[in-house]
Amino acid sequence: MHIPDGMLPGSVCIAGYALTAAGTAIALNRIKKLDNPRQEIPKVSVLTAAFFVASWIHIPIPPTSVHLLLNGLLGALMGHFAFPAILIALFLQAVMFGHGGLTTLGVNQIIMGFPAVLAALLFSGLKNMAVHKKWGMPAVGLATGILGIGGSLLLFLLVLVSFIPANVDPVAEKAAIYATVIAHLPLVVIEGIFSAMVVSYLQKIKPELLELRK
Amino acid sequence: MLDNTIMQDTIIHRWGTKPKFISFILLVFSFACVKSLALLPVILLITTIIFGLSGVPLQFLLQRLKMPACFILIMGLVMLLFTQGQVVGQLGFLTVTREGAVSALLMMGRFVCILTLMMVLFSTSTFLEVLAVMQAMGIPELLTDMLMFTYRYLNELAVMFRQMNTAMIMRGFTGQKIKALYALSYLAGTIFIRSYEQSQRIYQAMAIRGYGQKCVDKPYREASREDQVLCAMCVVAALVLGSVQFYLLYPGV
Protein backbone atom coordinates (compact mmCIF):
# COMPACT_ATOMS: atom_id res chain seq x y z
CA MET A 1 0.00 0.00 0.00
CA HIS A 2 3.00 2.27 -0.45
CA ILE A 3 2.67 4.57 -3.45
CA PRO A 4 6.05 4.97 -5.17
CA ASP A 5 7.53 8.18 -6.60
CA GLY A 6 6.32 9.34 -9.98
CA MET A 7 2.80 7.95 -9.71
CA LEU A 8 0.98 10.97 -8.38
CA PRO A 9 0.87 14.55 -9.74
CA GLY A 10 3.13 17.09 -8.03
CA SER A 11 0.16 19.06 -6.67
CA VAL A 12 -1.18 15.95 -4.90
CA CYS A 13 2.24 15.24 -3.38
CA ILE A 14 2.42 18.80 -2.03
CA ALA A 15 -1.13 18.56 -0.64
CA GLY A 16 -0.12 15.29 1.06
CA TYR A 17 2.86 17.02 2.67
CA ALA A 18 0.64 19.88 3.85
CA LEU A 19 -1.79 17.46 5.54
CA THR A 20 1.11 15.48 7.02
CA ALA A 21 2.69 18.67 8.39
CA ALA A 22 -0.61 19.59 10.05
CA GLY A 23 -1.05 16.11 11.53
CA THR A 24 2.54 16.01 12.77
CA ALA A 25 2.24 19.48 14.32
CA ILE A 26 -0.89 18.40 16.24
CA ALA A 27 0.84 15.22 17.44
CA LEU A 28 4.01 17.09 18.49
CA ASN A 29 1.95 19.71 20.34
CA ARG A 30 0.33 16.94 22.38
CA ILE A 31 3.71 15.33 23.01
CA LYS A 32 5.25 18.61 24.25
CA LYS A 33 2.55 18.78 26.94
CA LEU A 34 3.97 15.63 28.58
CA ASP A 35 6.12 16.10 31.71
CA ASN A 36 9.34 15.06 30.01
CA PRO A 37 8.85 14.47 26.27
CA ARG A 38 12.56 13.73 25.73
CA GLN A 39 12.31 10.74 28.05
CA GLU A 40 9.75 9.18 25.70
CA ILE A 41 11.86 9.62 22.57
CA PRO A 42 14.18 6.63 23.03
CA LYS A 43 11.18 4.41 23.90
CA VAL A 44 9.17 5.54 20.88
CA SER A 45 12.15 5.38 18.53
CA VAL A 46 13.21 1.90 19.57
CA LEU A 47 9.59 0.70 19.37
CA THR A 48 9.34 2.26 15.89
CA ALA A 49 12.44 0.32 14.89
CA ALA A 50 10.86 -2.80 16.46
CA PHE A 51 7.70 -2.32 14.38
CA PHE A 52 9.85 -1.80 11.29
CA VAL A 53 11.56 -5.12 11.98
CA ALA A 54 8.31 -6.89 12.99
CA SER A 55 6.77 -5.96 9.64
CA TRP A 56 9.43 -8.18 8.04
CA ILE A 57 7.77 -11.23 9.64
CA HIS A 58 6.24 -13.25 6.82
CA ILE A 59 2.89 -14.85 7.55
CA PRO A 60 2.37 -18.05 5.54
CA ILE A 61 -0.77 -18.04 3.41
CA PRO A 62 -0.25 -21.07 1.19
CA PRO A 63 0.99 -21.04 -1.52
CA THR A 64 2.60 -17.69 -0.72
CA SER A 65 3.33 -15.51 2.32
CA VAL A 66 2.55 -11.90 3.17
CA HIS A 67 4.02 -9.29 5.46
CA LEU A 68 1.84 -7.24 7.77
CA LEU A 69 1.40 -3.48 8.05
CA LEU A 70 0.92 -3.36 11.86
CA ASN A 71 -0.11 0.32 11.82
CA GLY A 72 -3.18 -0.44 13.96
CA LEU A 73 -1.05 -2.20 16.58
CA LEU A 74 1.49 0.64 16.44
CA GLY A 75 -1.31 3.11 17.12
CA ALA A 76 -2.50 1.01 20.07
CA LEU A 77 0.96 0.91 21.67
CA MET A 78 2.16 4.42 20.91
CA GLY A 79 -0.89 6.67 21.22
CA HIS A 80 0.05 10.31 20.37
CA PHE A 81 3.43 9.18 19.05
CA ALA A 82 1.89 6.91 16.40
CA PHE A 83 1.65 9.59 13.69
CA PRO A 84 5.30 10.77 13.85
CA ALA A 85 6.48 7.17 14.35
CA ILE A 86 4.83 6.08 11.10
CA LEU A 87 6.28 9.13 9.32
CA ILE A 88 9.76 8.10 10.43
CA ALA A 89 9.22 4.47 9.42
CA LEU A 90 7.95 5.49 5.98
CA PHE A 91 10.89 7.88 5.50
CA LEU A 92 13.40 5.18 6.36
CA GLN A 93 11.63 2.62 4.15
CA ALA A 94 11.76 5.07 1.24
CA VAL A 95 15.43 6.04 1.59
CA MET A 96 16.80 2.64 2.64
CA PHE A 97 14.78 0.29 0.45
CA GLY A 98 13.05 2.48 -2.14
CA HIS A 99 9.76 1.16 -0.74
CA GLY A 100 7.20 3.96 -1.06
CA GLY A 101 8.65 7.31 -2.11
CA LEU A 102 9.92 10.65 -0.90
CA THR A 103 7.70 12.88 -3.04
CA THR A 104 4.76 10.62 -2.08
CA LEU A 105 5.80 10.47 1.60
CA GLY A 106 3.04 12.88 2.60
CA VAL A 107 0.33 10.89 0.83
CA ASN A 108 1.65 7.55 2.16
CA GLN A 109 1.70 9.06 5.65
CA ILE A 110 -1.98 9.99 5.39
CA ILE A 111 -2.80 6.48 4.11
CA MET A 112 -0.99 4.73 6.99
CA GLY A 113 -0.93 7.34 9.73
CA PHE A 114 -4.54 8.46 9.85
CA PRO A 115 -5.94 4.94 10.47
CA ALA A 116 -3.20 4.42 13.08
CA VAL A 117 -4.40 7.51 14.94
CA LEU A 118 -7.99 6.22 14.78
CA ALA A 119 -6.77 2.85 16.08
CA ALA A 120 -4.96 4.65 18.93
CA LEU A 121 -8.15 6.48 19.89
CA LEU A 122 -10.19 3.26 19.73
CA PHE A 123 -7.67 1.34 21.84
CA SER A 124 -7.31 4.03 24.51
CA GLY A 125 -11.09 4.40 24.70
CA LEU A 126 -11.84 0.69 25.13
CA LYS A 127 -8.83 -0.86 26.86
CA ASN A 128 -9.73 -0.01 30.47
CA MET A 129 -13.23 -1.45 30.06
CA ALA A 130 -12.01 -4.49 28.16
CA VAL A 131 -9.22 -5.43 30.57
CA HIS A 132 -11.74 -6.87 33.08
CA LYS A 133 -13.43 -9.13 30.53
CA LYS A 134 -12.05 -12.53 29.51
CA TRP A 135 -11.84 -11.86 25.76
CA GLY A 136 -11.91 -8.09 26.12
CA MET A 137 -8.30 -7.23 25.26
CA PRO A 138 -8.01 -9.69 22.33
CA ALA A 139 -11.26 -8.25 20.95
CA VAL A 140 -9.91 -4.69 21.22
CA GLY A 141 -6.66 -5.86 19.61
CA LEU A 142 -8.63 -7.44 16.77
CA ALA A 143 -10.61 -4.23 16.24
CA THR A 144 -7.51 -2.01 16.20
CA GLY A 145 -5.70 -4.34 13.80
CA ILE A 146 -8.62 -4.41 11.37
CA LEU A 147 -9.17 -0.66 11.66
CA GLY A 148 -5.51 0.03 10.91
CA ILE A 149 -5.12 -2.03 7.77
CA GLY A 150 -8.74 -1.67 6.64
CA GLY A 151 -8.57 2.12 6.87
CA SER A 152 -5.26 2.15 4.98
CA LEU A 153 -6.69 -0.05 2.23
CA LEU A 154 -9.70 2.25 1.78
CA LEU A 155 -7.55 5.39 1.67
CA PHE A 156 -5.11 3.73 -0.76
CA LEU A 157 -7.92 2.86 -3.17
CA LEU A 158 -9.43 6.33 -2.80
CA VAL A 159 -6.11 7.96 -3.73
CA LEU A 160 -5.53 5.64 -6.70
CA VAL A 161 -9.05 6.07 -8.05
CA SER A 162 -9.00 9.85 -7.59
CA PHE A 163 -5.61 10.56 -9.10
CA ILE A 164 -4.77 7.96 -11.76
CA PRO A 165 -5.34 9.35 -15.30
CA ALA A 166 -9.01 9.97 -16.03
CA ASN A 167 -9.11 8.14 -19.35
CA VAL A 168 -8.39 4.68 -17.94
CA ASP A 169 -11.12 2.29 -19.05
CA PRO A 170 -13.79 2.38 -16.28
CA VAL A 171 -14.54 -1.35 -16.59
CA ALA A 172 -10.88 -2.23 -16.13
CA GLU A 173 -10.59 0.26 -13.27
CA LYS A 174 -13.58 -1.29 -11.49
CA ALA A 175 -12.17 -4.80 -12.00
CA ALA A 176 -8.78 -3.73 -10.64
CA ILE A 177 -10.41 -2.20 -7.54
CA TYR A 178 -12.47 -5.32 -6.84
CA ALA A 179 -9.42 -7.52 -7.37
CA THR A 180 -7.34 -5.40 -4.96
CA VAL A 181 -10.03 -5.47 -2.27
CA ILE A 182 -10.56 -9.24 -2.59
CA ALA A 183 -6.81 -9.89 -2.57
CA HIS A 184 -6.37 -7.83 0.61
CA LEU A 185 -9.37 -9.17 2.57
CA PRO A 186 -7.47 -12.20 3.94
CA LEU A 187 -4.67 -9.84 4.96
CA VAL A 188 -7.13 -7.61 6.87
CA VAL A 189 -8.46 -10.64 8.78
CA ILE A 190 -5.00 -12.04 9.49
CA GLU A 191 -3.68 -8.70 10.70
CA GLY A 192 -6.67 -8.36 13.03
CA ILE A 193 -6.05 -11.83 14.47
CA PHE A 194 -2.29 -11.19 14.72
CA SER A 195 -2.88 -7.91 16.56
CA ALA A 196 -5.31 -9.66 18.95
CA MET A 197 -2.67 -12.31 19.72
CA VAL A 198 0.08 -9.74 20.30
CA VAL A 199 -2.15 -7.64 22.59
CA SER A 200 -3.13 -10.77 24.54
CA TYR A 201 0.56 -11.76 24.87
CA LEU A 202 1.59 -8.27 26.02
CA GLN A 203 -1.29 -8.18 28.54
CA LYS A 204 0.08 -11.34 30.18
CA ILE A 205 3.81 -10.60 29.98
CA LYS A 206 4.23 -6.80 30.02
CA PRO A 207 0.92 -5.00 30.71
CA GLU A 208 2.70 -1.65 31.31
CA LEU A 209 3.46 -1.54 27.58
CA LEU A 210 -0.30 -1.27 27.03
CA GLU A 211 -0.59 1.34 29.83
CA LEU A 212 -3.51 -0.48 31.44
CA ARG A 213 -5.08 1.05 34.53
CA LYS A 214 -5.36 -1.44 37.40
CA MET B 1 22.42 0.87 5.43
CA LEU B 2 22.57 4.39 3.98
CA ASP B 3 25.75 6.32 3.03
CA ASN B 4 27.51 3.16 1.81
CA THR B 5 29.52 5.05 -0.81
CA ILE B 6 30.33 8.05 1.37
CA MET B 7 34.12 7.48 1.21
CA GLN B 8 34.39 8.45 -2.48
CA ASP B 9 35.67 11.87 -3.60
CA THR B 10 33.54 13.27 -6.43
CA ILE B 11 32.07 16.70 -7.08
CA ILE B 12 28.75 15.50 -5.68
CA HIS B 13 30.44 14.13 -2.53
CA ARG B 14 32.29 17.45 -2.04
CA TRP B 15 29.08 19.45 -2.56
CA GLY B 16 27.90 20.90 0.80
CA THR B 17 25.05 18.92 2.34
CA LYS B 18 22.70 21.86 2.87
CA PRO B 19 22.81 23.29 -0.71
CA LYS B 20 22.76 19.73 -2.10
CA PHE B 21 19.67 18.85 -0.05
CA ILE B 22 17.82 22.01 -1.14
CA SER B 23 18.79 21.50 -4.81
CA PHE B 24 17.74 17.86 -4.91
CA ILE B 25 14.42 18.45 -3.14
CA LEU B 26 13.56 21.23 -5.62
CA LEU B 27 14.58 19.03 -8.55
CA VAL B 28 12.56 15.99 -7.45
CA PHE B 29 9.44 18.06 -6.90
CA SER B 30 9.88 19.70 -10.30
CA PHE B 31 10.28 16.19 -11.78
CA ALA B 32 7.08 15.09 -10.01
CA CYS B 33 5.24 17.96 -11.75
CA VAL B 34 6.33 16.91 -15.27
CA LYS B 35 3.28 15.95 -17.35
CA SER B 36 4.55 16.50 -20.91
CA LEU B 37 6.45 13.85 -22.86
CA ALA B 38 8.71 16.52 -24.35
CA LEU B 39 10.25 17.16 -20.91
CA LEU B 40 10.96 13.49 -20.15
CA PRO B 41 14.33 13.42 -22.00
CA VAL B 42 15.31 16.61 -20.14
CA ILE B 43 14.76 15.14 -16.68
CA LEU B 44 16.44 11.90 -17.73
CA LEU B 45 19.45 13.89 -18.94
CA ILE B 46 19.69 15.91 -15.70
CA THR B 47 19.44 12.71 -13.66
CA THR B 48 22.05 10.92 -15.78
CA ILE B 49 24.51 13.81 -15.41
CA ILE B 50 24.08 13.96 -11.63
CA PHE B 51 24.29 10.17 -11.29
CA GLY B 52 27.38 10.05 -13.51
CA LEU B 53 29.12 12.75 -11.47
CA SER B 54 28.26 11.04 -8.17
CA GLY B 55 30.33 7.92 -8.82
CA VAL B 56 27.69 5.71 -7.20
CA PRO B 57 27.88 2.19 -8.73
CA LEU B 58 25.14 1.36 -11.25
CA GLN B 59 24.62 -2.01 -9.56
CA PHE B 60 23.73 -0.21 -6.33
CA LEU B 61 21.08 1.79 -8.16
CA LEU B 62 19.64 -1.27 -9.91
CA GLN B 63 19.45 -3.12 -6.60
CA ARG B 64 17.47 -0.27 -5.10
CA LEU B 65 15.16 -0.06 -8.11
CA LYS B 66 14.35 -3.78 -8.06
CA MET B 67 11.60 -3.85 -5.41
CA PRO B 68 9.57 -0.73 -6.23
CA ALA B 69 10.01 -1.32 -9.97
CA CYS B 70 7.64 -4.33 -9.81
CA PHE B 71 4.71 -2.19 -8.68
CA ILE B 72 5.54 0.59 -11.14
CA LEU B 73 5.79 -1.89 -14.03
CA ILE B 74 2.38 -3.36 -13.18
CA MET B 75 0.83 0.12 -13.03
CA GLY B 76 2.60 1.02 -16.28
CA LEU B 77 1.14 -2.05 -17.99
CA VAL B 78 -2.34 -1.23 -16.70
CA MET B 79 -2.05 2.29 -18.10
CA LEU B 80 -0.60 1.05 -21.38
CA LEU B 81 -3.30 -1.54 -22.04
CA PHE B 82 -6.41 -0.07 -20.42
CA THR B 83 -6.27 3.65 -21.20
CA GLN B 84 -8.81 4.85 -23.72
CA GLY B 85 -7.69 6.95 -26.69
CA GLN B 86 -6.06 6.73 -30.12
CA VAL B 87 -5.20 3.08 -30.82
CA VAL B 88 -1.62 2.57 -32.02
CA GLY B 89 -1.30 -1.20 -31.69
CA GLN B 90 -3.18 -4.39 -31.03
CA LEU B 91 -2.02 -7.44 -29.04
CA GLY B 92 -4.81 -10.02 -29.36
CA PHE B 93 -7.71 -8.56 -27.41
CA LEU B 94 -5.47 -5.96 -25.77
CA THR B 95 -5.12 -2.53 -27.35
CA VAL B 96 -2.28 -0.09 -26.88
CA THR B 97 -3.26 3.56 -27.10
CA ARG B 98 -1.07 6.62 -27.59
CA GLU B 99 -2.37 8.21 -24.36
CA GLY B 100 -1.68 4.99 -22.44
CA ALA B 101 1.87 4.80 -23.77
CA VAL B 102 2.52 8.44 -22.86
CA SER B 103 1.11 8.01 -19.31
CA ALA B 104 3.12 4.84 -18.73
CA LEU B 105 6.37 6.37 -20.03
CA LEU B 106 5.93 9.53 -17.96
CA MET B 107 5.19 7.60 -14.77
CA MET B 108 8.14 5.24 -15.17
CA GLY B 109 10.48 8.06 -16.20
CA ARG B 110 9.56 10.21 -13.20
CA PHE B 111 9.93 7.22 -10.88
CA VAL B 112 13.44 6.35 -12.11
CA CYS B 113 14.64 9.99 -11.99
CA ILE B 114 13.26 10.75 -8.51
CA LEU B 115 14.49 7.50 -6.97
CA THR B 116 17.95 7.98 -8.53
CA LEU B 117 18.34 11.51 -7.20
CA MET B 118 17.23 10.52 -3.72
CA MET B 119 19.62 7.58 -3.71
CA VAL B 120 22.49 9.86 -4.79
CA LEU B 121 21.62 12.37 -2.04
CA PHE B 122 21.67 9.79 0.75
CA SER B 123 24.69 7.92 -0.62
CA THR B 124 26.88 11.02 -0.87
CA SER B 125 26.16 12.58 2.53
CA THR B 126 26.26 11.09 6.00
CA PHE B 127 22.92 10.50 7.65
CA LEU B 128 23.86 12.80 10.56
CA GLU B 129 24.59 15.66 8.17
CA VAL B 130 21.24 15.17 6.45
CA LEU B 131 19.48 15.17 9.84
CA ALA B 132 21.26 18.36 10.89
CA VAL B 133 20.25 20.04 7.62
CA MET B 134 16.64 18.93 8.08
CA GLN B 135 16.68 20.43 11.58
CA ALA B 136 18.22 23.66 10.27
CA MET B 137 15.42 23.88 7.71
CA GLY B 138 12.71 23.75 10.33
CA ILE B 139 11.97 20.08 11.01
CA PRO B 140 11.26 19.91 14.80
CA GLU B 141 14.06 18.61 16.99
CA LEU B 142 11.76 15.97 18.53
CA LEU B 143 11.21 14.48 15.08
CA THR B 144 14.87 14.49 14.03
CA ASP B 145 15.85 12.97 17.40
CA MET B 146 13.30 10.19 16.86
CA LEU B 147 14.63 9.63 13.35
CA MET B 148 18.21 9.46 14.59
CA PHE B 149 17.42 6.99 17.35
CA THR B 150 15.29 4.80 15.08
CA TYR B 151 18.04 4.64 12.45
CA ARG B 152 20.64 3.94 15.15
CA TYR B 153 18.78 0.98 16.67
CA LEU B 154 17.30 -0.47 13.48
CA ASN B 155 20.34 -2.58 12.75
CA GLU B 156 20.54 -3.88 16.34
CA LEU B 157 16.92 -4.90 16.35
CA ALA B 158 17.30 -6.53 12.95
CA VAL B 159 20.15 -8.64 14.39
CA MET B 160 17.99 -9.48 17.44
CA PHE B 161 15.14 -10.52 15.14
CA ARG B 162 17.42 -12.76 13.07
CA GLN B 163 18.82 -14.41 16.21
CA MET B 164 15.34 -15.08 17.58
CA ASN B 165 14.16 -16.40 14.22
CA THR B 166 17.17 -18.73 14.00
CA ALA B 167 16.51 -19.95 17.57
CA MET B 168 12.92 -20.78 16.60
CA ILE B 169 14.03 -22.67 13.50
CA MET B 170 16.59 -24.63 15.52
CA ARG B 171 13.76 -25.71 17.83
CA GLY B 172 11.76 -27.13 14.94
CA PHE B 173 9.70 -24.14 13.82
CA THR B 174 9.09 -24.25 10.08
CA GLY B 175 6.60 -21.41 9.68
CA GLN B 176 4.90 -23.13 6.76
CA LYS B 177 1.34 -23.40 8.04
CA ILE B 178 -1.16 -20.78 9.13
CA LYS B 179 -0.87 -22.19 12.70
CA ALA B 180 2.55 -20.52 12.76
CA LEU B 181 0.63 -17.30 13.47
CA TYR B 182 0.76 -18.04 17.23
CA ALA B 183 4.53 -18.38 17.32
CA LEU B 184 5.02 -15.38 15.03
CA SER B 185 2.77 -13.18 17.19
CA TYR B 186 4.81 -14.19 20.28
CA LEU B 187 7.99 -13.39 18.32
CA ALA B 188 6.66 -9.90 17.53
CA GLY B 189 5.53 -9.43 21.15
CA THR B 190 8.96 -10.43 22.45
CA ILE B 191 10.68 -7.99 20.09
CA PHE B 192 8.45 -5.18 21.42
CA ILE B 193 9.12 -6.11 25.06
CA ARG B 194 12.89 -6.38 24.59
CA SER B 195 13.06 -3.09 22.70
CA TYR B 196 10.90 -1.37 25.33
CA GLU B 197 13.19 -2.57 28.15
CA GLN B 198 16.28 -1.59 26.19
CA SER B 199 14.88 1.89 25.56
CA GLN B 200 14.58 2.56 29.30
CA ARG B 201 18.30 1.89 29.71
CA ILE B 202 19.07 3.97 26.60
CA TYR B 203 17.45 7.13 27.97
CA GLN B 204 19.34 6.86 31.26
CA ALA B 205 22.63 6.33 29.43
CA MET B 206 21.92 9.29 27.11
CA ALA B 207 20.92 11.59 29.99
CA ILE B 208 24.21 10.89 31.77
CA ARG B 209 26.05 11.82 28.56
CA GLY B 210 24.28 15.17 28.22
CA TYR B 211 21.30 14.33 26.02
CA GLY B 212 18.89 17.24 25.85
CA GLN B 213 21.55 19.97 26.01
CA LYS B 214 21.97 22.32 23.06
CA CYS B 215 24.59 21.13 20.57
CA VAL B 216 27.04 23.92 19.67
CA ASP B 217 28.79 22.42 16.62
CA LYS B 218 27.01 21.84 13.33
CA PRO B 219 28.03 18.49 11.79
CA TYR B 220 27.99 19.99 8.29
CA ARG B 221 30.21 22.76 6.89
CA GLU B 222 29.02 26.10 5.58
CA ALA B 223 28.39 26.35 1.80
CA SER B 224 31.39 27.39 -0.32
CA ARG B 225 31.23 29.43 -3.56
CA GLU B 226 31.30 26.20 -5.61
CA ASP B 227 28.39 24.77 -3.55
CA GLN B 228 26.34 27.91 -4.13
CA VAL B 229 26.98 27.84 -7.89
CA LEU B 230 25.88 24.17 -8.15
CA CYS B 231 22.82 24.94 -6.02
CA ALA B 232 21.93 27.93 -8.21
CA MET B 233 22.19 25.75 -11.34
CA CYS B 234 19.79 23.19 -9.87
CA VAL B 235 17.35 25.86 -8.67
CA VAL B 236 17.34 27.45 -12.14
CA ALA B 237 16.84 24.02 -13.76
CA ALA B 238 13.89 23.28 -11.45
CA LEU B 239 12.30 26.70 -12.09
CA VAL B 240 12.78 26.43 -15.87
CA LEU B 241 11.28 22.92 -15.87
CA GLY B 242 8.29 24.12 -13.86
CA SER B 243 7.78 27.17 -16.09
CA VAL B 244 8.05 25.21 -19.34
CA GLN B 245 5.64 22.59 -17.98
CA PHE B 246 3.18 25.32 -16.98
CA TYR B 247 3.47 26.91 -20.45
CA LEU B 248 2.91 23.54 -22.18
CA LEU B 249 -0.19 22.85 -20.09
CA TYR B 250 -1.64 26.38 -20.30
CA PRO B 251 -0.23 28.01 -23.51
CA GLY B 252 -2.85 30.74 -23.61
CA VAL B 253 -1.93 32.15 -20.17
Interface residues (C-beta under 8 A of the other chain):
Chain A: P4 D5 G6 M7 L8 P9 G10 S11 C13 I14 T24 L28 I31 K32 P37 R38 Q39 I41 P42 K43 V44 S45 V46 L47 T48 A49 A50 F51 F52 V53 A54 W56 I57 H58 I59 P60 I61 P62 L70 L77 P84 A85 L87 I88 A89 F91 L92 A94 V95 M96 F97 G98 H99 G100 G101 L102 T103 I164 P165 N167 V168 D169 A172 E173 A176 I190 I193 F194 M197 V198 Y201 L202 I205 K206 L209
Chain B: M1 L2 V28 F29 S30 F31 A32 C33 K35 R64 L65 M67 P68 F71 I72 M75 V78 M79 F82 T83 Q84 G85 E99 S103 L106 M107 M108 G109 R110 F111 V112 C113 I114 L115 M118 M119 F122 P140 L142 L143 D145 M146 L147 M148 F149 T150 Y151 R152 Y153 L154 E156 L157 A158 M160 F161 G175 Q176 K177 I178 A180 L181 Y182 L184 S185 Y186 L187 A188 G189 I191 F192 I193 R194 S195 Y196 Q198 S199 Q200 I202 Y203 M206 Y211 G212
